[in-house]
Amino acid sequence: MFVLGGASIERGQSAIAAQRGQQLESGDTLVTGLSGRMHVRMDDGAVITLKPDSRFELTDYAVEEAPAPAAQAPAPAEPDAPIVRTRSNGRAFMSLLKGGFRTITGLIGKADKEAYQIKTPVATIGIRGTHFEIQLINGELFLAVWDGAIDVLLPGGTTSFGDGQQFSFGLVNDEGEVTGFDEPPEAFGGTDDTSTLILGGRGESEGQGNGQGEDKDQTDQRRPVEVASTDDPEELDRDDDPDPDPEPDPVTPVATGAGPYRESSGFTTAALSRAVVIEESGDVTGFVAGHPDGAASYDVGTAAVTNTGFDPNTEIRWGRWADGVATIAIEGGATENLDLTSQSLHYIVGPTGDEPVLPITGTASYTLVGNTNPTDGNGNVGVLGSASLSANFTERTVDSVIDLAIADTVWNASGSGTLTDDSNLFSGTYDTVSVNGETAGNSGIFDGFFIGDGNNNGTPDGAGLIYNLTNGTDSVTGGAVFGEPSP
């Protein structure tokens, strides 16, 4: 999904440079350099982020398709490269040889936890549907469980961390001794204060899912998720289950337009959502947002959810609706159709929880970690070449730069904006927008949010941004996700 810095794939006796969109094979070894990162999406829906200076082997990975009934018609092709997220049968045996990674697990291992294992030089990790992180440092294995639970398998017994256990953080030293922590160890931005030594023991809690809704009833994959808002949320009633399974971490949609609603020159986007519907695959298929005539429920309708992505470090999702007709149910009974045949509706969704308290002094620069492909109102899809975001928390300002190519034109935009008082939101304008070098008559806007608990010296962990550029005739829009702040 994403490559930053030096990263390669070792396949057999050869090594090839890692590139976005590249297909991996069972047996591949993924390698990142001292400043490299790699985000990988697996066929069962799992997402893996490799940290710098890591070696990670896909020892034996396979998703086994169940045979289709004889009378079943062939399924229509997906709009992008097909991703299997409906099969829990298969196997995922992997090895961390060096460095570290963070992951949200997929469907493999949910039905049969013996089908999922990660070997390290120190211990073997088993899972029960989870979001966790491990790091090898000087022969010791540090671990953190952010959701769900993991089992640490050693010759002397099994120790469990996470939901239902005494600890969610710990380490295993080179002698196989297991130590639990009350707080994230220093390897994950916390402290290294040791609590109690725990050896052996196995928790029986099955956790609360893997952050992708795996525990949700397969017959009802859509569900509303309430999020914080200053207004009364307008609930999307899509879940008929009177007693649903525990929800995974809910998410907070972000402002994707300046003001309650914006529509111009083939660009359509809806602003700050107060509820969101997420498929088991992680795709956003509905939300509540503003409209000129009041609050409205947006539904994907016959449109496709495409160009999706997820960053485990910031827990931000992104994607766009395209190639169909979405529906808008306006408060009071009116309904509108939103034709996305030749345009797209882009979204960025961040994790829920308390909004980060932004620092009152200092600056930070952020690195692009994911994005949707820019689109215009003529059905064209382009490529985001680069994007940057920086913040001056002392002056309460943000700066954004976007460079993209679409339909034989190159767009370059730079501008600044301000942080909204007492919130994590920001918005601004692009003061300079050039199209193939010409600047006359061009303009642009952007809106976004900061997210994260500020382990980086109080600096938010990441940000999401939606931009819209226009030359007066055509409009281009897209989304960008930023992380890895440099305070």
Summary of the structure (lengths in Angstrom):
residues: 487
radius of gyration: 22.6
end to end distance: 25.8
largest distance: 71.7
contacts: 1702
relative contact order: 0.09
helix: 1%
strand: 49%
